[in-house]
Amino acid sequence: MEEKQFAGILNGAVPGEPVKKDENSRRGNWGNQIEFVLTSVGYAVGLGNVWRFPYLCYRNGGGAFMLPYFIMLVFCGIPLFFLELSFGQFASLGCLGVWKISPMFKGVGYGMMVVSTYIGIYYNVVICIAFYYFFLSMTNLLPWTYCNNPWNTPDCSGVVSSYQLNASLANATSSLVAGVSEVVNRTKRTSPSEEYWKHYVLNISDDIGNFGEVRLPILGCLAVSWAVVFLCLIRGVKSSGKVVYFTATFPYVVLTILFIRGITLDGAINGIKYYLTPQWQKVLDAKVWGDAASQIFYSLGCAWGGLITMASYNKFHNNCFRDSIIISITNCATSVYAGFVIFSILGFMAHHLNVPVSEVADHGPGLAFVAYPEALTLLPISPLWSLLFFFMLILLGLGTQFCLLETLVTAIVDEIGTDWIIKNKTVVTLSVAIAGFLLGVPLTTQAGIYWLLLMDNYAASFSLVIISCIMCICIMYIYGHRNYFKDVEMMLGFPPPLFFKVCWRFISPVIISFILIFTVIQYKPITYNDYVYPGWSLAIGFAMALSSVVCIPIYALYKISKSPGATFRERLKAACRAHPKWGPALQEHRTGRYAPMASEDTVEARPLKERDELKEEQKEKEKEEGKEKERKDEISLTIQGSNGSTNTHNNPNPSA
């Protein structure tokens, strides 16, 4: 028996089983642990690894940025990742159901759902634009190569045509043209890829309030994107677990192909040097540490609800401690690796244009859909590299999108919990996908890019930090760190290492608070190129950010008002107390404190704090019952006595 349990801890399954059956037959489990790890890697490794990390790295001291980045990974990233995985796995419930641990804090789960909804809406729009570029790359000549198109302006200056011209002229003329080209590049030059992005793909309007028309090609790609996500999740983790074998691994193949091609280009070494050269004086800058902490926090997907949801489909004794370290390190290593790929191409581009690397480096959509497509036009067989690059973006995006949608679906199914909703989970998935598509339609209009960036900057910013901080406080201080450490030991077979205990209780909450303070201090109103967002749109942005946070106090007040108790303090205690159903989902795992035994034993099976309170309540109840019985006995004796005296008075001869 012990050998089987040990094998289950290592592999998530018992060796020698003829058929792998779900441990939780009602809810389902991952087919095997590789599927869970790959899904979690796909969730954590996303577009931010490609378009945000390299930018932050060169902006914050190049190689020197790696020091605070890895320190934040060790003291904040991995501990929080392990906390969320163990939380979801122990209860086998999604981001709403797990708050049986302390029902008053269920608003944290609702906040996670709101955040995942916002991200899921705009994230799929980014994926659909990648689909659009992917389809347009199926041609002999990329459409953003030259400036002789109807959508181009007089300011457009292509690099490919000037390069070909230089190759065909004499040396003197070549030098002259190169000089003129450099002047143009350094003054006012808009590239064909930038004009293609702004005037053709987006046909961008002049204001966020001017929606204009729906861009039908993008709308069509959005429908394709949502259809792909739905089909991959049609059977929940059973189908998505098979898809991730491809979606989570193939991006690394593409990255490697692009890396090999990139380092063979002229100027690539300059880009990589710029990326890695440490500027040690910046290590003393608080902003660098703030950026490192924020990047680790957001990159790993903490407080989105996805980690809890994915872990909830693990078998109870799965070693999620091992998984958290593997996935976290893989995520950060991917960011560093992607930096080499990006900056080798940007170094080549800077060499070709005779400008510093800093002038072509960018992040966000500007890197993915402007700078990189332009660099691709400079490569031989450019459509092939373009296909590979945008295919990689699609796969990176889908890996995250799968988990976002599954988070929402799982929360809904777990919350309703009826047999019908569990059997018809596909209907819920389809409904959520259709709703996501309809809510994403405004982002496909001419003002869509303004709204997309607004959601990206506000919907999942400081709200995530607040949610994560409250989650730590609830588990460690309301439920109790000793109780939680025992839960983890019961699940894994060993207690959390001392380092993680210290991080969960002290270090990680302090770092999270630091991120929050830093986010507030460095806040700047959002802009898009030269466009400054109006005040009313920023108010909408803050409303989106607060809409997830406000769920926490609203639900807490609701739960307190509905809890039993004569005073506010009694109701507060009752609302914080763990629900009787908190614990492992399956009866076979409810051992020790959670064993379902009778009378006194039932009390002993509860968590320590709840056990003491229940004993006190039981004693008080027994006292009250004893007093009530005494009063009844006194009343009964009094009545009997009065009846006896009355009878004696009426009948002087009782023996008659």
Disulfide bonds with the S-S distance in Angstrom:
Cys147-Cys156 1.94
